[in-house]
Amino acid sequence: MERLVGDNIVLIGTAHVSEKSVDEVREAIERHKPEIVAVELDPSRYKVLTGKREWRDLPITKVLSGSNPYFFIAQAFLAAMQRRIGMEQGVEPGAEMLAAIEAAGENDIRVLLADRDISITLKRAWKKMSLREKMRLTWNLMAAITGVYDEEMEEIDVDQLMEEDMLNMMVEELSEIVPSVADVLIHERDTFIAKKILQASKDGKVLAVVGAGHINGLAEKLEKRGPFPTYESLNYVPPKGFSIAKAFGWGVPWFFLTWMFYMAFTGNYETLREGFIVWFLANGIFAAIGAALAMGHPLSILTAFCVAWFTSLNPTLAAGWFAGLVEAKIRKPTMADLEYIEAETLRGFMSNKVVRVLMVTAFANLGSVIGTIYALPYILGTV
């Protein structure tokens, strides 16, 4: 799919998992001989695409503890979904972008990374979601990556992808699940890419390789030639707000610590001792049960038991984080494990190292919360 905008902008629409798209990209670059090749990538995704082995071998503990976990998780989810179609076509996800980059390099053509940082897009989208939308999104992402939608995915035709590229199909589906973020996921990205292309076109002819679903939106914005919002406004991420969950997370520790000081000040040491034991055991036992239900390693279960009482008193910590970290140190999952989750059977799903770590983390956290709720009535009863 090819579309001309003015005299010096060429838009090439591709399907992200089509061999035909790879050939068309190379042919278009040879035919148009542009000064600049723009690709629908941001610097982080470019680094992943051009260094797949290094990315897949990256320990997930390094990813989750780094400054940009949003990007890596989103990239893995996207790659897993694209792989379900790409495997049948014999094409790696993003092959057409690589072809554009390689062809540009062979012809000494400048490459422009035109897309907005995906982590900024996800953060802006996340801020706009309600709690219900966040829950629906989490469920649908897990369903997609684990193969719940396999039958539907098998029915998708590559020719259909030329009308609606994989990423854009995901975006449209996400817009149905979380309608409040459609503007962030669709229009803002089109605006950002169009602005980059238009600015680059001042230096020469631009050939832009984008998903087919972006063609109409980009062409419309490029033909109008602005005005565009500033990059500062497009990259702005609203600060964190206050929530009921945050109020509970801070309120419970303050209440429990105040209760401890009050009991010590009034000399009720026996009640203080019993209350602390209840708090310790309730948080520890339920957190350990959660880790055990997730089939965590014995050391992960023990870690959840030992730290839960303390993490429940610190809103910035969570028992699952420690249990998950121990599980990750033992299992040593990589980003390749996240990308290649097999879900034909429950056993196959649960045997995945990343799934095991995430389940241990989530279940230990849930158990600790249940333990806190279980212990509170006893504490309140002593006041």
Backbone torsions as a table, in degrees:
resi	resn	phi	psi	omega
1	MET	NA	122.6	-175.3
2	GLU	-131.2	140.3	179.9
3	ARG	-145.3	131.2	178.7
4	LEU	-94.3	138.0	175.7
5	VAL	-125.8	107.1	-176.5
6	GLY	69.4	-155.0	-176.2
7	ASP	-91.8	-21.1	-171.0
8	ASN	-133.7	23.7	174.5
9	ILE	-129.7	124.5	177.5
10	VAL	-120.7	124.8	177.2
11	LEU	-102.5	125.7	177.2
12	ILE	-112.1	113.9	178.9
13	GLY	-89.5	132.4	-176.6
14	THR	-129.4	162.0	164.8
15	ALA	-99.1	134.8	-172.0
16	HIS	-73.0	-3.5	-178.7
17	VAL	-134.5	35.6	-175.7
18	SER	-121.1	128.1	175.5
19	GLU	-63.6	-33.7	178.5
20	LYS	-61.2	-39.9	179.1
21	SER	-63.6	-39.2	179.5
22	VAL	-60.3	-46.5	-179.9
23	ASP	-65.0	-40.8	-178.5
24	GLU	-64.9	-37.1	179.5
25	VAL	-63.3	-48.3	-180.0
26	ARG	-62.3	-42.3	-179.0
27	GLU	-65.0	-39.8	-179.1
28	ALA	-65.6	-39.8	179.2
29	ILE	-65.8	-41.2	178.5
30	GLU	-64.7	-37.8	-175.4
31	ARG	-77.2	-43.6	-175.2
32	HIS	-86.6	-23.4	-179.9
33	LYS	47.4	61.7	-178.4
34	PRO	-75.3	161.6	172.4
35	GLU	-82.8	-24.3	-177.0
36	ILE	-136.8	134.4	172.3
37	VAL	-110.8	115.7	178.4
38	ALA	-97.7	136.8	179.1
39	VAL	-124.6	150.3	-178.8
40	GLU	-79.0	65.2	179.5
41	LEU	-139.8	150.5	168.6
42	ASP	-102.8	169.9	-176.6
43	PRO	-56.0	-38.1	-178.3
44	SER	-67.1	-45.8	179.9
45	ARG	-68.0	-33.5	175.7
46	TYR	-61.6	-43.6	-179.5
47	LYS	-63.0	-40.2	178.9
48	VAL	-66.8	-44.8	-175.6
49	LEU	-66.1	-35.8	-178.4
50	THR	-91.0	-2.4	178.2
51	GLY	-140.1	53.7	-173.1
52	LYS	-58.6	-41.5	-176.8
53	ARG	-62.7	-46.2	-179.7
54	GLU	-62.2	-40.0	-178.7
55	TRP	-67.3	-44.5	-177.5
56	ARG	-68.6	-27.8	179.1
57	ASP	-85.9	-4.0	-177.4
58	LEU	-69.1	125.5	177.9
59	PRO	-62.0	135.8	-177.1
60	ILE	-66.7	-23.8	176.7
61	THR	-62.9	-34.9	178.8
62	LYS	-70.0	-36.0	-179.8
63	VAL	-66.9	-51.4	-174.4
64	LEU	-69.1	-24.7	179.3
65	SER	-93.8	-1.8	-178.2
66	GLY	-83.4	-173.0	-175.3
67	SER	-87.1	-8.8	-174.4
68	ASN	-138.4	55.1	-179.1
69	PRO	-67.5	-26.8	179.3
70	TYR	-54.2	-47.4	-176.8
71	PHE	-62.7	-48.2	-173.6
72	PHE	-64.1	-42.5	179.6
73	ILE	-65.7	-44.5	179.2
74	ALA	-62.0	-41.3	179.1
75	GLN	-61.9	-41.4	-178.9
76	ALA	-67.8	-41.7	177.3
77	PHE	-61.5	-45.9	-179.2
78	LEU	-63.3	-44.2	-180.0
79	ALA	-62.7	-38.5	179.9
80	ALA	-64.6	-41.6	179.7
81	MET	-68.6	-43.4	179.1
82	GLN	-64.7	-34.7	-178.0
83	ARG	-62.2	-30.6	-178.2
84	ARG	-63.1	-30.3	176.3
85	ILE	-93.3	-42.1	-176.6
86	GLY	-60.7	-33.7	179.2
87	MET	-60.3	-40.1	-178.7
88	GLU	-71.9	-29.0	-177.8
89	GLN	-91.6	-8.8	-178.4
90	GLY	71.7	28.7	-177.0
91	VAL	-127.6	133.8	175.8
92	GLU	-74.1	140.0	174.9
93	PRO	-55.4	134.5	178.7
94	GLY	83.2	9.4	-177.3
95	ALA	-62.4	-33.4	-178.9
96	GLU	-70.8	-31.7	175.9
97	MET	-68.7	-41.9	176.6
98	LEU	-62.0	-40.1	179.3
99	ALA	-61.8	-41.0	179.3
100	ALA	-64.7	-43.3	-179.7
101	ILE	-65.1	-43.4	-179.4
102	GLU	-66.9	-42.5	179.6
103	ALA	-64.2	-38.0	177.7
104	ALA	-64.0	-42.3	178.8
105	GLY	-63.6	-40.2	-179.2
106	GLU	-65.5	-29.0	-177.5
107	ASN	-106.4	13.9	178.3
108	ASP	56.0	45.6	179.8
109	ILE	-105.8	138.1	179.1
110	ARG	-66.9	137.5	177.6
111	VAL	-104.4	130.4	178.1
112	LEU	-111.3	121.7	174.2
113	LEU	-86.7	105.0	-165.1
114	ALA	-96.3	-13.7	-173.8
115	ASP	-87.1	157.9	176.5
116	ARG	-77.3	149.5	177.0
117	ASP	-50.9	121.9	-175.5
118	ILE	-63.0	-29.1	179.5
119	SER	-66.9	-35.6	176.6
120	ILE	-67.5	-42.5	177.6
121	THR	-59.0	-45.6	-178.8
122	LEU	-67.8	-39.6	179.0
123	LYS	-64.9	-43.5	178.5
124	ARG	-64.1	-39.6	178.4
125	ALA	-66.4	-43.8	-178.0
126	TRP	-60.4	-38.0	-179.0
127	LYS	-64.5	-29.3	-176.8
128	LYS	-86.7	-11.2	-175.7
129	MET	-81.0	144.8	169.5
130	SER	-80.0	168.0	178.9
131	LEU	-59.9	-40.2	180.0
132	ARG	-63.2	-41.4	179.5
133	GLU	-66.2	-38.1	178.2
134	LYS	-63.2	-39.6	179.3
135	MET	-67.4	-42.6	179.1
136	ARG	-64.3	-40.4	179.6
137	LEU	-64.2	-45.3	-180.0
138	THR	-59.5	-44.7	179.9
139	TRP	-62.1	-46.1	-177.2
140	ASN	-68.0	-35.8	176.4
141	LEU	-64.8	-43.4	178.8
142	MET	-65.5	-39.4	178.7
143	ALA	-63.3	-39.1	-179.0
144	ALA	-67.7	-46.4	-175.1
145	ILE	-74.0	-25.6	-177.3
146	THR	-92.3	-3.2	172.6
147	GLY	97.1	11.2	178.1
148	VAL	-61.0	-30.2	-178.0
149	TYR	-99.2	18.5	-175.2
150	ASP	-54.6	-43.0	-176.9
151	GLU	-62.7	-40.4	178.9
152	GLU	-66.5	-39.6	-178.0
153	MET	-65.2	-35.0	-178.4
154	GLU	-66.8	-23.3	-178.1
155	GLU	-83.0	-11.2	-177.7
156	ILE	-73.1	130.1	-179.9
157	ASP	-96.8	143.0	-179.0
158	VAL	-63.4	-33.3	176.9
159	ASP	-62.4	-34.5	176.7
160	GLN	-64.5	-34.1	-179.6
161	LEU	-65.6	-25.0	177.3
162	MET	-68.7	-25.1	175.0
163	GLU	-87.3	-27.1	-174.8
164	GLU	-145.9	93.9	-175.6
165	ASP	-64.4	161.4	-172.8
166	MET	-56.7	-47.1	-178.4
167	LEU	-63.9	-40.0	-179.8
168	ASN	-69.4	-34.7	175.3
169	MET	-61.7	-42.2	177.0
170	MET	-61.4	-43.4	-178.0
171	VAL	-63.1	-43.5	180.0
172	GLU	-65.7	-39.1	177.7
173	GLU	-65.9	-41.0	177.3
174	LEU	-62.9	-35.3	179.9
175	SER	-65.8	-30.2	175.4
176	GLU	-74.0	-37.7	-179.9
177	ILE	-72.6	-43.6	-178.2
178	VAL	-128.5	77.4	-174.4
179	PRO	-60.3	-21.9	-176.8
180	SER	-69.1	-14.7	-175.2
181	VAL	-112.2	11.7	-178.3
182	ALA	-57.9	-39.4	-178.4
183	ASP	-63.5	-40.2	-179.6
184	VAL	-67.6	-44.2	-173.4
185	LEU	-76.8	-28.9	-174.6
186	ILE	-109.7	-67.1	-170.0
187	HIS	-68.4	-39.6	-179.4
188	GLU	-64.1	-41.1	179.6
189	ARG	-66.1	-42.0	177.3
190	ASP	-60.9	-41.7	179.3
191	THR	-62.9	-44.4	-179.0
192	PHE	-62.3	-47.8	-178.8
193	ILE	-64.4	-43.6	-179.5
194	ALA	-61.3	-41.3	179.9
195	LYS	-63.1	-42.8	178.6
196	LYS	-61.7	-45.4	-178.3
197	ILE	-64.5	-45.0	-177.6
198	LEU	-63.3	-40.8	177.8
199	GLN	-64.1	-41.9	-178.9
200	ALA	-67.1	-30.2	-176.7
201	SER	-65.5	-15.2	176.6
202	LYS	-69.2	-20.9	-178.2
203	ASP	-97.9	-1.5	179.9
204	GLY	147.9	-175.1	-177.9
205	LYS	-70.0	131.7	-178.3
206	VAL	-113.1	128.3	170.4
207	LEU	-110.0	115.6	-175.5
208	ALA	-105.3	124.5	178.0
209	VAL	-100.9	111.5	-176.1
210	VAL	-136.1	165.7	173.7
211	GLY	-61.6	143.7	-175.1
212	ALA	-56.3	-32.7	-178.7
213	GLY	-68.0	-12.5	-179.7
214	HIS	-90.6	-13.8	-170.7
215	ILE	-55.4	-53.4	-175.4
216	ASN	-63.0	-45.5	-179.4
217	GLY	-63.4	-43.0	179.5
218	LEU	-66.5	-44.1	-178.8
219	ALA	-60.4	-42.4	179.8
220	GLU	-61.3	-45.2	-178.5
221	LYS	-70.1	-37.6	-179.4
222	LEU	-69.9	-36.5	179.4
223	GLU	-67.8	-33.4	176.9
224	LYS	-75.1	-24.5	178.2
225	ARG	57.7	39.4	175.5
226	GLY	96.8	-168.2	1.3
227	PRO	-73.1	148.0	-179.4
228	PHE	-108.8	150.4	173.6
229	PRO	-64.1	162.1	177.7
230	THR	-72.6	157.6	176.1
231	TYR	-63.1	-33.1	179.7
232	GLU	-60.9	-42.8	-179.7
233	SER	-71.7	-35.4	179.5
234	LEU	-72.0	-26.3	-178.8
235	ASN	-99.5	2.4	-176.7
236	TYR	-72.6	131.2	176.2
237	VAL	-113.7	117.1	-178.8
238	PRO	-58.8	145.2	178.6
239	PRO	-67.7	160.3	179.8
240	LYS	-64.7	139.7	178.8
241	GLY	-101.2	-171.3	-179.5
242	PHE	-102.3	144.0	-177.9
243	SER	-140.0	167.0	177.6
244	ILE	-63.3	-40.4	179.4
245	ALA	-61.8	-40.1	178.8
246	LYS	-67.7	-38.1	178.1
247	ALA	-62.9	-41.9	177.9
248	PHE	-65.2	-42.8	-178.2
249	GLY	-61.6	-35.2	178.2
250	TRP	-89.1	-32.9	-176.3
251	GLY	-67.8	-43.1	-178.2
252	VAL	-61.8	-48.4	178.5
253	PRO	-60.2	-41.7	179.3
254	TRP	-63.9	-40.2	178.7
255	PHE	-63.9	-46.9	-176.7
256	PHE	-65.4	-42.2	179.4
257	LEU	-66.6	-38.8	176.2
258	THR	-63.1	-41.0	178.2
259	TRP	-61.5	-42.4	179.6
260	MET	-62.1	-45.9	179.1
261	PHE	-64.2	-38.4	-180.0
262	TYR	-64.9	-44.6	179.6
263	MET	-64.2	-40.2	178.5
264	ALA	-67.9	-39.8	-178.3
265	PHE	-67.1	-35.5	-179.2
266	THR	-89.3	-0.3	176.4
267	GLY	81.6	14.1	179.1
268	ASN	-86.5	64.0	-174.1
269	TYR	-68.4	-33.5	179.3
270	GLU	-67.0	-43.5	177.0
271	THR	-64.1	-39.1	178.0
272	LEU	-61.8	-44.4	-179.8
273	ARG	-63.6	-46.9	-179.5
274	GLU	-64.7	-40.7	179.7
275	GLY	-63.6	-40.8	179.2
276	PHE	-66.2	-39.9	178.9
277	ILE	-62.1	-43.7	178.3
278	VAL	-60.9	-45.4	179.6
279	TRP	-60.6	-47.0	-178.1
280	PHE	-62.9	-49.4	-175.6
281	LEU	-71.1	-41.3	-178.6
282	ALA	-61.7	-49.6	179.3
283	ASN	-64.9	-45.4	-176.7
284	GLY	-66.5	-46.4	-176.9
285	ILE	-65.5	-46.4	-178.3
286	PHE	-67.8	-37.5	176.8
287	ALA	-65.0	-40.6	178.8
288	ALA	-66.3	-39.8	177.0
289	ILE	-60.9	-42.5	178.2
290	GLY	-59.6	-46.9	179.1
291	ALA	-63.6	-36.6	179.6
292	ALA	-68.7	-40.3	178.3
293	LEU	-62.3	-29.4	177.3
294	ALA	-83.8	8.1	179.6
295	MET	59.6	42.0	178.5
296	GLY	-74.1	162.5	176.1
297	HIS	-65.6	147.8	178.6
298	PRO	-51.3	-36.6	178.8
299	LEU	-68.2	-33.2	176.9
300	SER	-68.5	-40.4	178.0
301	ILE	-63.8	-44.5	179.1
302	LEU	-63.2	-39.9	178.4
303	THR	-62.1	-45.1	178.5
304	ALA	-58.7	-42.3	-180.0
305	PHE	-63.6	-42.4	-173.3
306	CYS	-75.0	-33.6	-172.7
307	VAL	-99.2	-12.9	-172.1
308	ALA	-59.8	-40.2	-177.9
309	TRP	-61.6	-36.5	-177.4
310	PHE	-79.7	-44.0	-178.6
311	THR	-64.6	-26.8	177.1
312	SER	-69.8	-16.3	178.1
313	LEU	-97.6	0.8	-179.2
314	ASN	-131.4	106.0	-176.6
315	PRO	-62.1	-16.7	-178.7
316	THR	-89.3	-2.2	-179.8
317	LEU	-123.0	164.7	177.6
318	ALA	-149.6	140.1	-178.7
319	ALA	-59.3	-37.2	-179.1
320	GLY	-63.4	-30.8	179.3
321	TRP	-62.9	-44.1	-179.4
322	PHE	-69.3	-44.4	178.7
323	ALA	-63.4	-41.8	178.7
324	GLY	-65.5	-36.8	178.5
325	LEU	-64.9	-42.6	177.2
326	VAL	-63.3	-43.4	178.5
327	GLU	-60.4	-41.5	-179.7
328	ALA	-67.9	-36.7	178.4
329	LYS	-65.1	-33.2	-178.8
330	ILE	-81.3	-47.3	-176.9
331	ARG	-77.4	-29.4	-178.6
332	LYS	54.5	56.4	177.9
333	PRO	-74.0	153.1	175.9
334	THR	-119.7	174.0	178.2
335	MET	-65.3	-25.4	176.8
336	ALA	-63.5	-34.8	178.0
337	ASP	-64.4	-36.9	178.8
338	LEU	-69.6	-37.6	-178.8
339	GLU	-71.7	-32.7	-174.1
340	TYR	-111.7	56.6	174.8
341	ILE	-79.0	125.6	176.7
342	GLU	-101.4	129.9	-172.6
343	ALA	-131.2	27.7	178.1
344	GLU	-63.8	-32.5	178.0
345	THR	-132.1	159.8	177.5
346	LEU	-62.0	-38.4	179.5
347	ARG	-63.4	-42.3	178.9
348	GLY	-63.8	-38.6	178.4
349	PHE	-64.8	-49.0	-176.1
350	MET	-73.3	-19.0	179.5
351	SER	-77.6	-13.2	178.4
352	ASN	-66.8	133.6	-174.2
353	LYS	-63.7	-40.4	-179.2
354	VAL	-67.8	-44.0	178.2
355	VAL	-58.2	-43.2	-179.9
356	ARG	-60.5	-44.8	-180.0
357	VAL	-63.3	-45.8	-179.4
358	LEU	-64.9	-39.8	179.4
359	MET	-66.3	-42.6	177.7
360	VAL	-60.8	-44.6	179.5
361	THR	-60.5	-50.1	-176.3
362	ALA	-67.1	-45.6	-176.4
363	PHE	-69.8	-35.9	177.0
364	ALA	-66.5	-40.4	176.6
365	ASN	-62.4	-45.3	179.4
366	LEU	-62.0	-43.0	178.8
367	GLY	-61.4	-40.1	179.0
368	SER	-64.5	-39.9	177.4
369	VAL	-63.2	-44.4	178.0
370	ILE	-61.1	-40.8	178.6
371	GLY	-62.3	-41.0	177.6
372	THR	-62.0	-45.8	179.6
373	ILE	-64.3	-36.4	179.1
374	TYR	-66.3	-38.9	-175.7
375	ALA	-78.8	-27.2	-174.2
376	LEU	-58.4	-44.2	179.6
377	PRO	-57.3	-38.1	178.5
378	TYR	-64.8	-44.9	-180.0
379	ILE	-61.8	-45.5	179.8
380	LEU	-62.8	-33.7	-178.8
381	GLY	-69.1	-15.6	-179.2
382	THR	-92.4	-9.1	-177.3
383	VAL	-77.0	NA	NA
